[in-house]
Amino acid sequence: MTIEPALVAKGTELVRLHTAPELLSVVNVWDVITATVIADLPGTTALATASHSIAASHGYADGEQIPLDLMIAAVGRIAAATDLPVTADLEAGYGAAGETVRRAVDVGIVGANLEDQMKPLAEAVAVVSDAVKAAEAAGVPFALNARTDAFLRAGDRPRDEVVADAIERGRAYLDAGATCIFVPGPLDEDTLATLVEGIGQQRVSVIGIPGRVPAPEVLTRLGVARISYGPFTQQLALTALADAALDLIAGGTLPTTIRPLN
C-alpha cells in the first residue's frame, strides 16, 4: 500500500494534539452525517468514533458484537468524509490488534482506542505492542490511546489499589509505544492528579461522564491530555429526538430553532 502524504500529515497532527499542553476535546461521532456536522464546527481539530454508538446504529450490542468488516467500513466512511484526523474506537482489537489497526490505517484512520479488559498485564502489553508495530509498518504516525479498565472493573477493590493498578498498566503501555493512557470511569480531581503524576503530564485521557468528571479547565490545569465522550453524544442526540417526538405526538410543532446542518 502506498501511503498518501495527507494521511501521514493527519497522523502527525493527531499525535501532536494528544501531546500538546492544550486539552484535546474530541466529540464522538458514529456515522458520516454526525462526522461532517462536528467537523464543520469552529474549534474542532479531530474526530473520534464511538464503538458503542456505531454498533447501536447497526443494530448490534457493544463489545465486538458488530462484525469487524462492518466496523472498519463504518470508520472508513467517516475518515473519508473529513479532512480532519480521525481516531477510531477499536474495542479490544477483535482478537488481532495489529491486523485490526492495519486495516483501520488502510481506510484512513490515524489513531485508535484499544481496551485491556484487565487481561493479564503481559498479555495486555503485547496487544499494545502489536498495534504500535502495525502502525509503524504502515508508515503512519498513529495516536494510540491505550485504555485500562482498572476503574470500570474495580468492583469492591480499595481505591488505592485501583489507582496503583491503572498507573502500573499505563506506564507499561507507554513503554510499549502508546501515545496516551485512557482511564475511563468516574474520577474526581484528587484521583486524576494522582494518575497524571504517576503516568505523566499530557499522557492521561478521560471520558466525560455527566457530573462525574471535572470540568475541562480543571483537566487542563491537571495536565490531562484528552477528553472524549463515548456513547454519551449519541445518547444526547437520541434524548433530544425522543423529547421532540413526545411533543410532536402530543400535538406540538417543530421548534423554530432547527437549523440545516447538512
N, C-alpha and C positions, 0 to 999 in steps of 0.2 A: 504494500500500500504506500502510495506517495502522500506524504503529509503536507497539507497546504500551509503556507506561511501564516495565513489568517488563523488557523487552528492553534499553531504554536503561540501566536500573539495572544490569543484568548487564554490559553493555559498560563502563560507568563503573567498576564494581568490578574487572573483569578488567584494565583499563588500570592502575588503582591497584595491583593486586597485582604487576604487572610492574615498576612504577617505585618501589615501596616499598623501604626498606632491607633488609627481610627477604627471604631467598631464597625464591622461589616454586618449590615442588616439585609437579609435575603427573605423575600416574601415568597412562600412556597406556591408553586403552580402545578397543574395536573393535566393540562391539555393545551392546544395551540391558542385558543381564544384567551384563556387566563394568562398564558405566557405573553402574548402580544399586548394585552391590556396593562400588565405590570411593567413590561419592558418599556412602554411608551411614557411611563410616569416620570416626572422630574426627580432626579436623585437615585433612580435605580441603576446600580452598577453591575449587577449579576443576578442570575435566576437560580433557584433551587427547586427541584421537583420533590414531590412528596409521594413516597411509595404507597402509603395507605390510601391517599386520595386517588392516585392513578388506578389502583386495584379496585377501589369502590366504584369509580366511574365506568369500569368494565364489568362490574358485577361480581367481583371476587373479594374474599376476605383478605385482610392483611396477613403478612407472614409468608411471603413467597408462594402464595396460592395462585397468583396470576402467572401464566406461563412466561418464561424468560423471553421468548421471542416477542411476545406481546409487549412486555415491559420495555425491551430495547427499542422496539418500533415506536412506542409512545414517547420515550425520552428523545429519540432521534428526530421525531417531528417537531418537538419543542425546540431542540437545538437549531433546526433548520429554519425556524420561524423568527429568529432574532439574531442580531449581530453581537449581542452580549454573551459573555461566557456563561455556560450552564453547568451546574453540578447536579448530579443525579443521586437520588437515594436508591442504592442497590441492595438494600437489606443486608443479609449476611453473605452475599456473594453467590447465592444459588449453588453452593457446593463446589464451586471452582472460581474463586475470586479473581484470579489472574485472567482467565479466559473471559469472564464477565466484564472486567474492566477493558480488556482488549476490544471486545465487541462494542462497548459503550464509546470508546475513543473513535472507533470506526464510523460511528454515526454522529460525531461532533461533540461529545461530552468531554469536558476537561477537568472534572472533579467528581468526587463521589463520597457518600456516606457508606461506611461498612460497619455493621454492628457485631460485637463479640459474643452476645448472648451468654456471657460469662462462661465461655468454654475454658478449659484449662489454659493457663497463660501461654505456654509454649505453642499450643495449637492456634490460639488467637493471634500471636505474634507472627506465626507462619502465614496466616491469611493476609495480614497487613503486608508482609514482605512480598508475597506473591503478587498482590495488587500493585505495589510500587514497582516491582521488576517489570510487570506487563506494561505499565505506562512508560517506563524508561525505554523498553524495547520498541515501543511505538514511536518514540522520539518526540513526545508531547509533554511539556511541563504539566503536572497534574496535582491538584489540591485534594489530597486525601484527608477527609475528616473522619478519623477512626473513632468509632463510638464504643464507649464502655457502658454496659448496662448495670453497673455496680449499684446505682441508686434505684433503678427500675426493678431490680430483682433482690433488693436488700432484705425483704421480709422483716423479721424482728431483730436483725443483727444490730449491735450497737453502732451508733452513728460514726464514732471514731474509726471503727474497723472498716466501715463502708468507704469513708473518705480515704483512708490509707490504701485500700484496695484500688480505688479509682486512680490515685496518684501513681501507684506502682504500675498499673496497666498503662496509664497514659505515658509515663516515661519510657516504658518498653516499646510502645507503638511509635513514639517519636524516634527512638533508636533504630527502629525498623524502617524508618523513612516517611512516616505520616507527617502531614503538614500541621495539623492541629488535632486536638482530642475533644470529641463530642461527649459531653456528660449530661444527658437528659435527665430531668427529674425536678421536683420542687426544691430549689436551692435558695437559701437565704444569703444575705450579704456576707456573714462571717464564714459560712461554708465555702462560698465562692472565693473569698480572699485566701482561704487555706488551699483550695485547689489550684489557684493561679500561682501561689507561692511554691507549691510542690511540683507543678507541671511546667510552669513558665509563663512569662508575660506574652500575650498575643499567641497563646497556644491552647487556650480553652474555649470551647464552643458550647453554647447552651440553646435550649428551646424555650421560647416564650410561652409560659403557661399562665392563663388568666389569673392574676392575683397571687401567683406563686413564685415569681422570679423578679428580681429587682429591675427598676426602670433602666432604659438604655444609658442614661447619663451616669448611673451608678456602675453599670457594666464597663463603660469606657474608663472611668476612674480606677476600677479594679484591674484593668488590663486584660479584659476578656476579648477574644479575637472576633467572635461571630455570634450573632443570634439569628435563628430561623424559627419557623412557626409550625412546621409539620402539618398534621391534618387539620389544625385549628383554622386555617384560612378557608378550607373547603367547608368546615362546619359553620364558619361565619357567613359564607355565601348562602349556604343552604338554610340557615336560620332566617336570613333576610327574605329568601324566597318563600319559606313556609309562612312567615309572618304576613307577607304581602298577599299570599294566596288565601289565607284565612280571611283577610279583609275583603278581598275580591269576592270570595264565595258568599260572604255575608252581605254583599251588595255595595261594597265600596268601589272606588275608582283607582286607577293607577296614579301614583304620586307625580306631581309636576317636576320633581327633582330628577327624574330619569334623564340621563344624557347618553347619546350614542357613544359607544366605546369600541366599535369595530368598523 
